[in-house]
Amino acid sequence: MNPNEVKRLKDWATLPIIISIILFFSRDIIVSSVKEQLSQSHASFVSAERRIRTAFSNQRKYVKIVSRMDEVNKKLLQLDRWIPPENHIPTIIDQIGALAKLFQLDLMSAKYQFENSRFEKYVPRVVMQLQLNGEYHSICGFVQALECLPSPLIISEMVASERKIYSLTIIHMVKS
């Protein structure tokens, strides 16, 4: 070997050592940044997975709520068909009068008024006062027939007098 080449090799001999040292320490720097990126990616993945699970859970709840809402709407439609409008009250009183005649009762008077209560905006009600004249067994049959009518009514009070006069108070729900 030529002395110039030996000198050049001596000059360059430290280079592999320096490169090895740089690579040795840079490995930690590169790996730590990759580890940091990996941990951030993992945290992001876990967060996204949590959001997806929550979204699926909310979607299942939403489907249940929608199906329940459909059931409630069907029930509300049935209720809406069952409750008569306010202008149907005279017809109801006529039906009650025909029912009284069927049971051989005299309908002496029929009055109605709208009840003022705190529930008025939710369930409008009409209070009907009926005065009937007849026998006890006839009034019993009449009351049973009233309860079988396909109307939302409640017999709230019944008063009997010695002269075979019966006073009935009926609460009837109506649509406003």
Wavefront OBJ file of the C-alpha trace (Angstrom):
o trace
v 0.000 0.000 0.000
v 1.044 3.407 -0.794
v 1.754 5.747 2.123
v -0.718 8.253 0.689
v -3.377 5.608 0.687
v -2.582 4.696 4.280
v -2.772 8.326 5.252
v -6.096 8.653 3.477
v -7.371 5.516 5.171
v -6.327 6.895 8.566
v -8.190 10.131 7.788
v -11.283 8.161 6.830
v -10.964 5.561 9.598
v -12.887 7.677 12.069
v -15.780 8.093 9.651
v -17.259 4.582 10.121
v -17.017 5.015 13.894
v -18.758 8.393 13.698
v -21.434 6.971 11.378
v -21.950 4.014 13.729
v -22.322 6.341 16.732
v -24.763 8.561 14.802
v -26.807 5.556 13.704
v -26.731 4.103 17.203
v -28.156 7.288 18.779
v -30.400 8.254 15.892
v -32.125 4.917 16.197
v -33.545 6.002 19.577
v -34.645 9.332 18.171
v -36.315 7.750 15.135
v -37.869 4.899 17.141
v -39.133 7.245 19.866
v -40.858 9.479 17.310
v -42.379 6.392 15.646
v -43.449 5.110 19.077
v -45.025 8.480 19.815
v -46.854 8.446 16.480
v -47.944 4.871 17.123
v -49.304 5.718 20.590
v -51.133 8.743 19.153
v -52.580 6.547 16.398
v -53.640 3.982 18.987
v -55.327 6.648 21.119
v -57.044 8.018 18.021
v -58.168 4.504 17.062
v -59.532 3.797 20.555
v -61.380 7.121 20.529
v -62.842 6.427 17.076
v -63.862 2.924 18.156
v -65.594 4.371 21.233
v -67.447 6.927 19.059
v -68.499 4.180 16.630
v -69.782 1.971 19.457
v -71.698 4.936 20.881
v -73.117 5.713 17.442
v -74.255 2.085 16.997
v -75.791 2.102 20.448
v -77.568 5.402 19.752
v -78.753 4.072 16.398
v -80.260 0.988 18.088
v -81.934 3.246 20.658
v -83.202 5.475 17.845
v -84.715 2.475 16.034
v -86.446 1.398 19.260
v -87.729 4.927 19.859
v -89.038 5.200 16.296
v -90.853 1.873 16.583
v -92.330 2.938 19.937
v -93.329 6.263 18.374
v -95.153 4.393 15.621
v -97.011 2.349 18.244
v -97.916 5.493 20.191
v -99.108 7.224 17.009
v -101.329 4.224 16.194
v -102.776 4.353 19.721
v -103.320 8.114 19.391
v -105.176 7.575 16.105
v -107.366 4.947 17.774
v -108.007 7.336 20.653
v -108.760 10.148 18.224
v -111.351 7.961 16.476
v -112.855 6.934 19.823
v -113.303 10.437 21.301
v -116.130 12.356 19.624
v -115.902 16.077 18.750
v -117.668 18.759 20.817
v -120.413 19.235 18.252
v -121.380 15.575 18.710
v -122.663 16.178 22.281
v -126.338 16.760 21.290
v -126.264 13.479 19.368
v -124.855 11.702 22.428
v -127.644 13.162 24.572
v -130.193 11.981 21.973
v -128.668 8.496 22.137
v -128.871 8.554 25.930
v -132.529 9.664 25.678
v -133.320 6.790 23.272
v -131.551 4.390 25.632
v -133.643 5.720 28.556
v -136.865 5.139 26.585
v -135.678 1.612 25.791
v -135.457 0.960 29.547
v -138.835 2.647 30.180
v -137.317 5.682 31.856
v -138.453 9.263 31.376
v -135.620 11.678 30.647
v -136.884 14.729 32.533
v -133.892 16.979 31.850
v -130.461 16.832 30.300
v -127.922 19.614 30.837
v -124.303 19.771 29.920
v -121.418 22.131 30.505
v -117.732 22.079 29.787
v -115.680 21.289 32.833
v -113.042 23.826 33.790
v -110.123 21.945 35.224
v -106.367 22.032 35.137
v -106.450 19.130 32.657
v -108.740 20.928 30.222
v -106.079 21.512 27.604
v -105.120 17.838 27.666
v -108.502 16.111 27.926
v -111.505 18.390 27.339
v -114.510 17.056 29.244
v -118.204 17.702 29.327
v -120.219 17.195 32.497
v -123.758 16.016 31.779
v -126.536 16.191 34.370
v -129.458 13.833 33.678
v -132.745 13.652 35.578
v -134.543 10.345 35.041
v -137.845 9.030 36.334
v -138.520 5.295 36.559
v -138.159 2.056 38.454
v -134.995 0.938 40.205
v -134.417 -2.148 38.025
v -134.845 0.034 34.911
v -132.217 2.509 36.116
v -129.822 -0.393 36.885
v -130.172 -1.723 33.330
v -129.813 1.800 31.941
v -126.563 2.373 33.860
v -125.158 -0.962 32.643
v -126.115 -0.064 29.067
v -124.442 3.359 29.461
v -121.241 1.666 30.578
v -121.324 -0.519 27.448
v -121.610 2.431 25.051
v -118.549 2.877 22.826
v -117.935 6.348 24.216
v -115.414 7.671 26.730
v -117.822 8.378 29.565
v -117.687 7.980 33.315
v -120.712 7.918 35.599
v -119.387 9.981 38.454
v -122.491 10.373 40.618
v -125.959 8.863 40.952
v -128.519 10.205 43.401
v -131.904 8.569 44.022
v -134.919 10.205 45.618
v -137.997 8.660 47.200
v -140.156 9.737 44.249
v -138.253 7.443 41.846
v -136.314 10.352 40.393
v -132.679 9.620 39.687
v -130.017 12.205 39.056
v -126.967 11.056 37.092
v -123.764 12.996 36.600
v -121.747 11.790 33.630
v -118.300 12.988 32.565
v -117.677 12.606 28.840
v -114.403 13.304 27.053
v -114.559 15.274 23.795
v -112.194 16.641 21.170
v -112.026 20.398 21.058
l 1 2 3 4 5 6 7 8 9 10 11 12 13 14 15 16 17 18 19 20 21 22 23 24 25 26 27 28 29 30 31 32 33 34 35 36 37 38 39 40 41 42 43 44 45 46 47 48 49 50 51 52 53 54 55 56 57 58 59 60 61 62 63 64 65 66 67 68 69 70 71 72 73 74 75 76 77 78 79 80 81 82 83 84 85 86 87 88 89 90 91 92 93 94 95 96 97 98 99 100 101 102 103 104 105 106 107 108 109 110 111 112 113 114 115 116 117 118 119 120 121 122 123 124 125 126 127 128 129 130 131 132 133 134 135 136 137 138 139 140 141 142 143 144 145 146 147 148 149 150 151 152 153 154 155 156 157 158 159 160 161 162 163 164 165 166 167 168 169 170 171 172 173 174 175 176
